[in-house]
Amino acid sequence: MIKHHIYWWNLENLFDIENSPRRSEFLNNTLKGELEGWTVEVLDQKIARLLSIITQFNKGKGPDIFGVCEVENAFVVELLVERMTQELSREYAFVISDSADKRGIDSALIYDRAMYDPDPGTFSLRIIKRNPTRDLFQAHLNTTAGKKLLLVLNHWPSRSGGVLRTEPYRIMVAENLAYWIERMYEEQGEEASIVLMGDFNDNPTDRSITDYLLANNNRALVKSDRTTKKYMYNLMHRFQDAQLGTTVFSSQYNLLDQFIISKHILSEVAGMDFNLSTVKILNYPELTSGSYQKPIRFSRPSRDDFDPDGYSDHLPIELVLNEK
């Protein structure tokens, strides 16, 4: 049996350096104040802090597949991947989205090239409200045993401005993603192994997830869905009553970062399955502070809460899939 150790982490603004020549003029003007003081040294420190956690993944072996968001461009991801390759003695590669987000926020999928062969090309879905949202980003990885994993990285519209006021934007993305999943089944067949991962900016019980994406924790419903094949299984419900979240806001836990899987993986006879006990929120002691286990954010030098010994305002999550 081959095990696939999959991780997701919102890296909290892994930006290129201040006034970077790789940044568009629009972004340089927009982010000028926000990125004041974000020097080469600060970027190196941010990557070093992230690496101190990433190198603990998979009992020190590192991730096999690693989805990340809040990265500005391929340059900063390349820096991270190079350091991961050096420190973990593995050969990592990556693919990255190129969204139209006004803050230059993209998602990227990092993978061990010895374990996976990516299908040529990737797919991005850009959803337009008043301005473009961050893309939904799809990549296919073929395993050495010939199985295909269909991975969709998500970073849904934020809650900034109020949860209820911004909810329609996340519902819009959820509906589009649900349609996209239908198309994936049409193209890849009913036994498609689909993994959604990301910062959904909603909890597993919020309407965007349950009513529009149709992701729930009802195993029987998902497994018996022989006609529509629309239902997905959300792996994060086990943490709902555990007094633990991937983010903490105003002393309230939120499970914004989630893994959601297709019926085929949930099936106990599939070529790819999982054990729910492998789904974890990685709340390492050094990552959190206080009685609420709040993630210690790195932030930015231009802000009062800048902490060069911090990491991110989100905790990473883990899933292990078994390939038979």
N, C-alpha and C positions, 0 to 999 in steps of 0.2 A: 504493500500500500504506500502510495506517495502522498505526502502531506504538503499542502500549500498554505504557507503562513502569510496571511493578508492583513495589511494595516491601513488605517486611514488617519490623517492628522491635518487639521487646519493649523498651518504654521504661523499664523498671525503676522501678516505683512512682511514677507521675506522680499524686501525691495532691493533693487539695484541702488548703486551709490547716488548721492546727491548730485544733481546736474549730469547724470549719466548720458554719454553720447548715444547710448542704445535706446534711450527713451524718446518718444515722440515729443515734438515741441509743445503740443497740447498738454501732454501729461506733465512735462517739465514745468509748465506754467501753472497747472492745476495743483501739483503736489509740491510746489516750491517751499511753501511754509511748513507743510506736513513733514517733509523729509530734510528739513534743516538739521545739519549735524550728522546725517546718516553717511558716515565716511567709510572708507575701506576697512578701517579698524573696527568700526561698529558692525559692519556686515560680517567680518571674520568672526567676531565674538558671537553674533547671533547664530551663525552656522555651527560654531563650536558648541554652543549650549544645546542646540537641537541634536547634534551628533552624540552628545553625552547620554541622551535618552535613546536615540535610534539604535545605538550599539548595544543596548540592553534587550532589544526585541529578540524574540525567538531564542531565549536563553543565551544571549550573546552572539548568536549566529547571524542576526540581522534579518530583515524582511525578505521574503521571496517576491512579493508584490506590495507596492507601497503607493497609495493614492494620497496626494497632497493638494491643498488649495491655498490661496492667498500668496502666490508666487508671482512676481512681476513678469518675468521673461525667461527664455531658455538659458541666458547667461547665469542667473543665480541658481537655477536648477542644476546646471552643469557643475557649478562649484560644489554644490551639495553632493551630487552623484560622485564626483571625483574623490571627495573625502570619504564617502561611504565605501567606495571601492578599495581605497587604501586601507582604511581601518578595519574593514570586515573581510578583506582578502577575497572579495567576490567581484564579478564583472557585471556592474549595473549599467543599464541603459534607460532611456526615458523617451516618452512622447508627451507633448504639451499642447494644450488648447491655445488659441489666439483670440481671446474674446474682445469685445468692444467695450468692456466695462470702463467707465470713465476714470476709475482709480487704478487701472492697470492690473487688475487682479485676475490671474489665470489659475487653472488646475493642471496638474501633471501626473502621469502614471510612471512610476519607477519600477523596474523589474530586473530580475537576474537573467541575463541573456543566456546563461548556460542551461536554464530551466525552461525558458519560453521563447517561442518564435512568433513575433507579432505578425498579424496579417498586414499586407500592404495597405497603407492608408489608414486614417482614423476618421471619425465622424463627429461633427459638432452641430448642435441645434441651438441657434440663436433666437431667443424669444423677445419680441419687441413689445414694450409697454410705451411710456413716453420716451424712454431711452432704452437701448438694448440692455437686456439682463446679462449676467454671466452665462456663458454657454453651458449646456449639458454636453459632456464630452465622453464619447464612446470609443473603446479600443478593444480589439480581439487578440487574445493570447492563446497560441497553440502550445500544449504541454508536450513534453518529450514522449509521452505515451499516446499522443494523437488526439487527446480531448481538447475541446475549445471552450475557453472562458470568455463570456461577453461581459465586459466591465463598463459600467456607466458612472462617471464621476459627476457629482452634483455640488453646486454651491448656490443655493437658492437666495432670492432677494432677502435682504436683512430686515430685522425688526426695528431698525432705527426709524423713529417717527411714531412708534406705537404698534403693538402687536396686531390689534384689530384693524387699524388703518392700513397696515401693509399686508394683511392676510390675503386680499384679493390677488396680489402679485404672485404669491406662492401658490395659490390655487390655480392660477393661470399656467404656471410652470408645471404643476402636478398633472393637469389635464393633458398638456402637450407631451409630457413624459409617458403617461399612460397610453396615449396613441402611438408613441414611438415604440413602446414595448410590443404592442400588437404587430407593428411592422417587423420587428425583430423576429417574432414567432413566424410570421409569414415567410421571411427570407431564410431563417435558420432552422425551421422545423419546430415541432411541439416539444422536443426534448432539449431545447436550448438551455444551457446553464448560464443564467443571468445573475450577476451580482451588482446591485446598486450600492454605492457607497458615497458618503459625503456629509457636508454640513447643510442640512435641510432647513435650518433656521425655524423649524417647527418641531414639536414633540411627536412621538409615535401615535399619540391619541388625538392630535389636532386634525381638523377637517381636511386640510390639504392632503394629508397622508392617508387617512382612513376612507374618506368619501370620494376623493378625486384620483389619487394614485391607486387606491384600492389595495393598500398594504395593511395587513392586520396580523394578529397573533392567533388566529383560528386555524390550526393545522387541518382540521377536518374539512373546513370550507375550501381552503386552498387546494388540498389534495383531491377533493371530489369535483373540482371545477373542470369538467370535461368538455364543456361547450364553449364558454367565452374565453377561457384561459387568460383572464385579465387579472386575477387575484395574485398578489405577491405576499410573501411571509416576512414580517418585520422581526428581526432578531433581538431588538433592544427592549422589548416589553419586560424581560426578566429583571430589569433595573428600575422599573417604575416605582416600586415600593422599597427600594434598597437604600434610600437616602444617599444617592450618588448620581451625579450627572456628568456630562462632558464639559459643561459650563455652569457657572454659578452667577446669578444676577440678583441683586437685592436680597441676598440670603435665600434664594430660591434655586433649586436644582433644575437644570434643563438637559434633556437628552437630544440635543440638536444634531449630533453626529451619529449616524446610523448605518448599519448594514441591512439590506433588504434583498431577499433571494427569490428566485423563481421556483415554481412548482417542481421542476425536474430535480433541483438540488434537494428540496424538501423530501422528495420521494425516497423511501428507504431501499429501493431497488435500482436507483440510478447509478451511473458510473462515477458520479461526483456527489458526495454527501458530507454531512457534518455532524458534530456533536455540540449541542447548545452550550455545554460547559466551556467550550473553547472560545465563546464570545465574551470578550472582556473589555472593561474600561481600565486603561492602564494608569491608575492613580499612584504612581511611584511616590514615595514620601518626599523626595526632593522637588517634585513637580507641583506640589500643592502646599497651601498654608492655611492655618486657622481651623476652627472646629467644623467648617463647612467643606473642607478639602477643596478650596478654591484654587484653580490653576494660577500659577505665578506667571504673569505676563512679562514679556520683554519690553513691549511698547516701543516708543521712539524717542530719540534725544530731545525732540521739540516739545515733549509732553512732560507734565509734572510727575507722572507715574512711571517714567522710564526706569527700568531696572536691568542693568547689564548682566546681572546674575539670574535673570528670569528666562522664560522659555516661550510660552504661548498662552493665550487666554482660553485655549481649548485643551482637553486631554485627548490623547490618541486612543483608538479602539482597535481590537484584534479579532480576527476570525481565522479558524483553521479549517480548510476543506480537505477531505480525504478522497483521493482518486484510486479507484479499485482496478 
